[in-house]
Amino acid sequence: MAIQGPIPIGFDQVFPHGCYLVGQVEQVKDFDASTNGRTVYAKDKTTGEPVWQVPVMDGDPTVKASQKTVAVKLLSSTEPVPPPGVAGVPITPVEFVGMTVTPYVSQSGRLAYSIRATGMRPPRTKQTPAAKETAA
């Protein structure tokens, strides 16, 4: 089979309605390697980069409430910094770059996806069709 490992994918394919940070960036613990009193943090098997994760809420209004929040894992040698928040809004819009998905079978026997990225930034502003014509 030609596809092996993580599958590159665009942000708009994963989150066509955008997504929002709903928690803090945390380093992922490697529970298999950790022992009593000694915490070991996960590293990506391919790049060796530390793995961080952040919970996000999918902006798609058709997604069930129980499936709206997912964790995006970030590969970075330093702690990723979220984009600045919007004043008066409790959630922060975000866009991820360098995204990949890895399908797997969950403990419940269902198909699930691990979402990874190499960085995050404020969302790009999308041009309206009229703005695209003016810019051309």
C-alpha positions in Angstrom: 0.0 0.0 0.0 1.3 3.4 -0.9 0.0 5.3 2.1 2.0 4.7 5.2 2.0 6.8 8.3 0.2 10.1 8.8 -1.8 11.5 5.9 -1.2 15.2 5.0 -4.4 17.2 5.0 -5.5 20.8 4.8 -7.0 22.8 7.7 -10.1 23.6 5.6 -10.7 19.8 5.0 -10.7 19.0 8.7 -12.4 22.2 10.0 -14.3 23.8 7.1 -16.3 25.9 9.6 -13.2 26.8 11.6 -12.3 25.8 15.2 -11.8 27.4 18.5 -9.3 26.8 21.4 -11.2 25.7 24.5 -8.3 24.8 26.8 -4.6 25.2 27.4 -1.6 23.8 25.5 -0.2 20.8 27.5 2.7 18.5 26.9 1.6 15.0 26.3 2.8 12.4 28.9 4.1 9.0 27.8 2.3 6.9 30.3 4.1 3.7 29.2 7.5 5.2 29.9 6.6 7.1 33.0 7.1 5.5 36.4 6.1 6.4 40.0 7.4 9.9 40.6 9.1 10.2 37.2 7.1 11.7 34.3 8.3 11.1 30.8 6.9 13.2 28.0 5.9 11.8 24.5 8.1 12.4 21.5 7.0 11.9 17.9 8.3 8.6 16.6 9.3 10.1 13.2 10.7 13.5 14.0 11.7 13.1 17.7 9.9 16.4 18.5 8.0 16.8 21.8 4.3 16.3 21.5 1.9 18.9 22.8 -1.9 18.9 22.7 -4.7 21.5 22.8 -8.5 20.9 23.0 -10.5 22.6 20.2 -14.1 22.9 19.4 -15.2 22.3 15.9 -17.2 25.2 14.5 -19.5 22.9 12.3 -23.1 23.4 13.5 -24.1 19.9 12.4 -21.6 18.0 14.6 -23.1 16.4 17.6 -22.4 18.1 20.9 -20.6 15.0 22.2 -18.2 15.1 19.2 -17.5 18.8 19.0 -14.4 18.9 21.1 -11.2 17.1 19.9 -7.6 17.3 20.8 -5.1 18.4 18.2 -1.5 17.3 18.8 1.3 19.7 18.0 4.9 18.7 17.2 7.2 21.4 18.4 10.6 21.7 20.2 9.1 24.5 22.3 5.7 25.0 23.8 3.3 26.3 21.1 1.9 29.8 21.8 -1.8 30.2 21.0 -2.9 33.2 18.9 -4.2 36.2 20.9 -7.8 36.0 22.0 -10.7 38.2 21.0 -11.7 40.7 23.7 -14.8 39.6 25.6 -14.9 36.2 23.9 -14.2 33.1 26.0 -12.9 31.0 23.1 -10.1 31.8 20.7 -10.4 31.2 16.9 -7.3 29.2 15.6 -6.0 27.7 12.5 -3.5 24.9 12.3 -0.7 24.4 9.8 1.2 21.3 8.7 -1.7 19.1 9.5 -1.9 15.3 9.2 -4.5 12.7 10.2 -3.8 9.1 11.2 -6.8 6.8 11.2 -7.0 4.1 14.0 -9.6 1.8 15.6 -10.7 3.2 19.0 -11.2 1.1 22.1 -14.9 1.0 21.3 -14.1 -0.6 17.9 -15.0 2.6 15.9 -12.8 4.4 13.3 -11.2 7.4 14.8 -8.5 9.9 13.8 -5.5 11.4 15.5 -5.1 15.0 14.3 -1.6 16.5 14.3 -0.1 19.8 13.3 3.2 21.5 13.2 1.9 24.9 14.3 -1.0 27.2 15.0 -1.9 30.8 14.1 -4.8 33.2 14.0 -7.3 32.3 11.3 -6.7 33.7 7.8 -9.5 36.1 6.7 -11.4 34.6 3.9 -12.1 36.9 1.0 -15.7 37.1 -0.2 -16.3 36.6 -4.0 -16.7 40.3 -4.5 -13.3 41.0 -2.7 -11.6 38.3 -4.9 -12.8 40.0 -8.1 -11.6 43.4 -6.9 -8.2 42.0 -5.9 -7.8 40.4 -9.4 
